[in-house]
Amino acid sequence: MKVAILSATPEVYAEGLRGRPDVEVVATAGWDAFEPVLRAAEAGARVLCEYPSAVKETDLKAVVDAGGDRLTFASPACHGEAFAVVRKGIADGGIGELTTILGSLDTSADGGVLGAAAPHLLDLADAVLGGEPAQQVYAQTNSVLGGQSAESAAVLTVRYRSGQVASFDLRRDPAGTGRPTVTLIGDKASVQYDAGPKLLDGVDDALGGEDLLSLLLRDFLSEGDAPAPNGEAALRTFRIIQAAYESAQTGQPVDLA
């Protein structure tokens, strides 16, 4: 299987693929020079992408169109086996009708938290809602933390067309895990999914939970339908984030077509 990786740190994923006799990494690149990956996708390679911190929608769509159903965006929390249980429970009516999604994520990644953290929460919401389009986006940001011009904290609220509302708390933290927590609230019950639970051993706190990167790569290489966001889901997430930046600048909600 030929694989291309579109990431600022492709070695993170390439390391997990190294040694697999059936996998050949044929191209790696960042979004600032993504043409080698685009050509590999057009030639039939399977493509694993990270969300771009800054890119035109036309560039993102070019990669999505070239990758087709061979394209997966790296959103590790979507691959958690615990998340699969949560999704099934919601689909089976375990919490009644889903009305509200609350989420939080602390990230140590560079750049603004809307671009670095929001996609991982939005992807979880998109998966639970089955690709329901967003109707309205509202965001507030500040750059008090970290001393950088990019936003270091944000609150993002998304209203979906079927009436559900998602609200996310995003922060930059040098000790941030980059693993999201979401609470899904229905009209009968609620359930929480924590992609990076703390394990207490009496001495210190350790990040526990599943090996999400291994689960991501497993699903990426599988022939079946992967639970991670495909190109169309990534475009939905990208448009929400662009609307969030506009809302943060204007102080007003932004309607999506």
VOLUMZA-910830 format. One record per residue (C-alpha): chain; x, y, z. Coordinates in steps of 0.001 Angstrom, whole numbers, plus 500000, padded with zeros to 6 digits. Example, Ala and Ser with C-alpha at 12.3 -4.5 7.8 and 13.67 -1.06 7.14 Angstrom:
// residues 2
> A	512300	495500	507800
> A	513670	498940	507140
//
This chain:
// residues 257
> A	500000	500000	500000
> A	501357	503414	499023
> A	500867	506109	501661
> A	501380	509880	501665
> A	501468	512031	504804
> A	500487	515695	504881
> A	501759	517066	508186
> A	504213	519523	509675
> A	505624	516566	511655
> A	505212	513561	509335
> A	507742	511534	511320
> A	505142	511124	514089
> A	503063	508976	511744
> A	505901	507552	509652
> A	507441	506038	512785
> A	504272	504035	513375
> A	504286	502827	509768
> A	507958	501927	509663
> A	508658	498212	509484
> A	505300	497273	507966
> A	506190	495225	504865
> A	502939	496085	503101
> A	503278	499873	503475
> A	505445	502290	501477
> A	505511	505983	502405
> A	505878	507620	499004
> A	505511	511308	499932
> A	505570	513589	502969
> A	505023	517332	503057
> A	503548	520192	505024
> A	500662	522368	503920
> A	503076	525099	502843
> A	504343	522817	500064
> A	501749	520087	499664
> A	502195	519398	495944
> A	504157	516097	496380
> A	501325	514709	498502
> A	498755	515994	496026
> A	500531	514201	493189
> A	500771	511012	495254
> A	497044	511198	495970
> A	496267	511664	492289
> A	498387	508564	491608
> A	496283	506503	494018
> A	498171	506730	497319
> A	496252	506661	500573
> A	496652	510024	502313
> A	496788	510859	506019
> A	496401	514598	506682
> A	496671	516893	509642
> A	494450	519948	509701
> A	496225	523003	508315
> A	496835	525930	510650
> A	496411	528362	507765
> A	495418	527466	504223
> A	492951	528536	501555
> A	489811	526470	501210
> A	490661	525936	497537
> A	493924	524211	498556
> A	492157	522047	501122
> A	489501	521108	498574
> A	492173	520210	495996
> A	493635	517651	498419
> A	490168	516381	499359
> A	489204	515926	495712
> A	492477	514176	494877
> A	492342	511870	497887
> A	488715	510889	497554
> A	487746	507964	499769
> A	491458	507227	500366
> A	491832	510390	502458
> A	491749	510435	506274
> A	492270	513447	508520
> A	494240	512792	511691
> A	491816	513120	514586
> A	493007	510400	516976
> A	490231	510710	519549
> A	487700	509615	516916
> A	489427	506213	516864
> A	489101	505485	520568
> A	487328	502211	521231
> A	485640	503922	524174
> A	484321	506536	521755
> A	482906	503772	519562
> A	480979	502497	522590
> A	479691	506004	523312
> A	478577	506497	519705
> A	476738	503177	519672
> A	475033	503947	522956
> A	473798	507288	521617
> A	472659	505716	518342
> A	470753	503081	520330
> A	468903	505785	522260
> A	470761	505385	525524
> A	470586	509099	526375
> A	467414	509867	524479
> A	467525	512677	521959
> A	470934	514343	521856
> A	470557	518071	522498
> A	473868	519472	523737
> A	477585	518735	523399
> A	480043	520281	525853
> A	483762	519858	525293
> A	487171	521063	526387
> A	490738	520671	525206
> A	494082	522003	526453
> A	496810	522042	523814
> A	500520	522735	523890
> A	500611	523117	520100
> A	501862	526348	518563
> A	499476	528756	516911
> A	495968	529837	517760
> A	493765	527422	519665
> A	490920	527696	517154
> A	493111	526078	514511
> A	495121	523804	516800
> A	492441	522507	519178
> A	488947	523086	517789
> A	489132	520483	514968
> A	489539	517608	517426
> A	486365	518560	519268
> A	484422	519416	516126
> A	485324	516028	514621
> A	483869	514223	517634
> A	480675	516260	517331
> A	480524	515637	513579
> A	480875	511885	514120
> A	478137	511756	516767
> A	475798	513957	514706
> A	476380	511979	511520
> A	477717	514899	509502
> A	474922	517309	510440
> A	475841	520716	508940
> A	476418	523714	511193
> A	473970	526590	510941
> A	475509	529280	513118
> A	478897	529844	514756
> A	479889	532187	517568
> A	483354	532554	519106
> A	485142	534678	521674
> A	488928	534636	521971
> A	491759	536235	523893
> A	495531	536204	523671
> A	496313	536826	527348
> A	497982	533462	527924
> A	501367	532718	526405
> A	502208	536250	525293
> A	501562	535513	521622
> A	499437	537398	519135
> A	497463	534257	518245
> A	494510	533394	520429
> A	495515	531425	523520
> A	491991	530758	524763
> A	488614	530587	523085
> A	485007	529664	523609
> A	483348	528285	520490
> A	479612	527689	520166
> A	478064	525924	517179
> A	474366	525564	516463
> A	473503	522741	514069
> A	470612	522648	511619
> A	468687	520008	513567
> A	468793	522131	516723
> A	471709	520617	518654
> A	474207	523010	520225
> A	477895	522381	520889
> A	480016	524571	523146
> A	483783	524123	523437
> A	486378	525556	525816
> A	489851	525764	524205
> A	493086	526752	525936
> A	496828	526783	525353
> A	498708	525087	528164
> A	502387	524022	528121
> A	501274	520858	529924
> A	498243	520333	527703
> A	497600	516774	526529
> A	495870	517637	523263
> A	493251	515018	524124
> A	489631	516198	524214
> A	486878	515570	526703
> A	483242	515780	525631
> A	479973	515449	527525
> A	476984	514485	525402
> A	473646	515470	526919
> A	470320	514003	525898
> A	466777	514532	527126
> A	467015	511357	529258
> A	470657	511058	530325
> A	474207	512141	529542
> A	477520	510425	528873
> A	481126	511610	528934
> A	484030	510580	526718
> A	487528	511446	527965
> A	490248	510687	525417
> A	493027	511140	527984
> A	491902	510166	531484
> A	494225	510629	534435
> A	495468	507504	536182
> A	496211	508022	539863
> A	498922	505807	541337
> A	499326	507555	544679
> A	502564	509250	543642
> A	501809	511317	540574
> A	499319	511740	537785
> A	499916	509942	534530
> A	498066	510305	531259
> A	496211	507073	530686
> A	493697	505729	528250
> A	494095	504158	524864
> A	496979	504328	522398
> A	495055	506576	520040
> A	497874	506960	517505
> A	498095	503190	517015
> A	494316	502975	516683
> A	494385	505832	514158
> A	497016	504103	512018
> A	495190	500777	512275
> A	491985	502289	510957
> A	493809	504381	508360
> A	495336	501253	506831
> A	492186	499157	507021
> A	490065	498501	503963
> A	486797	499233	505757
> A	485168	502524	506594
> A	487338	504412	509096
> A	485653	506380	511904
> A	487977	509347	511414
> A	486912	512408	509417
> A	487056	512041	505662
> A	487471	514929	503260
> A	483879	516123	503404
> A	483909	516090	507205
> A	487184	518027	507167
> A	485649	520676	504934
> A	482722	521037	507351
> A	485146	521477	510239
> A	487314	523916	508275
> A	484310	526128	507434
> A	483225	526224	511068
> A	486692	527369	512122
> A	486789	530064	509435
> A	483397	531281	510639
> A	484720	531238	514215
> A	487579	533564	513264
> A	485119	535910	511583
> A	482839	535844	514618
> A	485723	536542	516997
> A	486705	539577	514910
> A	483213	541020	514561
> A	481767	539980	517921
> A	478690	538646	516125
> A	477379	535171	515297
> A	478092	534003	511753
> A	475519	532094	509735
> A	476710	529319	507443
> A	475072	528726	504102
//
